[in-house]
Amino acid sequence: MRREEAKTLIDDMVRNEGAGRDRLLPLLHAVQDEAGYIDDALVPAIAAALNLSRADVHGVLTFYHDYRRKPAGRHIVKLCRAESCQARGGAAMEAAAAARLGVAMGETRGDGQVTLEPVYCLGLCAIGPNALVDGRPVARIDAAALDRIAIEVAA
């Protein structure tokens, strides 16, 4: 999404839904849904449109884990870092996933094929460690599951 398109989206949302602090989250979601991420260069335009400070917008962007500030890979693998999954071997699976997928946690592989991200509880605590692969839950992650995920994101 070009900057002009993003500005048009922001202006249209404000015109149709109003401006104010309560419109920030829906506006950020709309921009991310359209562009795939929220470019830092858009923060001043979003702040101005909603009559907020840049710090307010930046604070929300950096607080919530679901907002991206750079493009994600074609496939997104999220590994649970909550206590229950960690107690069931999540840290070892995280290291194995990074090695198997060829990307560090919180990064996108150089070819743009896969992004590996943390997530903090998927609500599947009794059957962890767990992951989300392109929005689909995968429970009981082990070496075999990592192999299946690697094949899936390679396609």
N, C-alpha and C positions, 0 to 999 in steps of 0.2 A: 504494500500500500504506500503510495507516494504521500508526501507531507500534505499536499493540497487536498487529496482525498480524505485523509484523516481529519483535517481541519473542517472539511465539509460535513463529515460524519458528526464531529463534535458540535458544530453549529446547528445541524438538523436535530440532534438529540435535545439540545438546550431549548430550541424553538418549540419542539413538540412536547417535551416533558418538564421543562422548567430548569432553572438554575438554583443551585444551593448545595450545601454540604451533603444532603441526603441523596443527591444524584451522582455523587462521585463514584461509588462502587459500580452502579449500572453502566456508567459511562466508560469506566476502565474495562469492564467486561466486554462492552460493545467494541471498543477499539481493539482489544486483544482478539476477540472472535473474528474480526475483519482482517486484521494485519498479522495475527499469529503471535504478536508481542507488543509491548508498549515502549516505543522509542523514547529515550530520555529527552530528545529534542521536542517531544510533544508536551512535556510537563508544563512549560509556560503557557501554552495555548489552553490546556485543560484547566489550569489554575485560573486564568483570566476568564474563561467562559463560565466558570462556576463561582467566580468572585472569592477564590481561596488563595492562600499563599502557595508559592512553589513548594515550600517546606511541608505544608499539609498534604499535597499530592504526593510528593516524594516519600513522605512517611508512610502513607498507605501502600504505595507501590512496594516499598521494601519490607513492610511488616507482614503482608500476606504472601504465603509461599506460592500461591497459584498464579500470581502475576509474573509474567516474563518480561525482562528488559532487553532481551536479545532473542533472535530467532531460535526456535527449537528444531530438533531433527525431525525427519519424516516419521519416525517412531519414537514414542516416549515411554520409557520404562521407569516407573517409580517404585522404589524399595522402601518398605516400612522401617522406620527407625524408632518406633515406640518401644517402651520397656518390654512388653510381652514378646515381641518379635526378636528383640535383642537377646532376651533370656533363652530363646529357642534357636540361637545360632545366627541371628541376623547380621552381625558384624562380619562373620566369616563369609556369609553369602554375598554381602556387599562387596567385599574384596574379590571374591570369585567372579561376581558379575562384572566388576570393573575390568578385570583381566580378560574374561571371556568375550565381553562386548567391545573391548578396546577403547574404553572411555572412562575418565575419572568421574566420580560422583559430582553432580552439579555442572557437568560439562556436556557439550555436544561433540560427537566424534568429527574429525576433520572432513570426512566425506558427506557430512550432513544427514547421515542415515539414522542415527540414534542419539537420543539425549537420555542421560541417566540422572534421575533426580530423587531426592529424599521425599518421603511423605510421612506424616506423623499420625499414624493410626488409621487403619482401614476398617476397623470394627470386626476383624476376623481373628481376634486375639488367641482363641483356643487352638487355631490350626496354622500358626505361623511357623517360620517367617513367611511374609506375604509380599505381593507386588501388585502393581497395576501395569498392564501392558496395553498401551493405547486405550486406556479406560476400562479394560477388562480385568477383573480380579483374578489373580493366580495365587493359590494357597499352597502351603507346605513346600516352599521353594527349596530345592536341593540341586545337586549337580546335574541330574537328568532334566529337571525343569529349566535350569539355566541353558542347557544345550538346546532345548525346544524353543526357548525365547530367542536365543541367538539365531537359530534357523529362521524363525518367524520374522525377525527384524532385518534379516539379510535379503529377504524376498522383495 
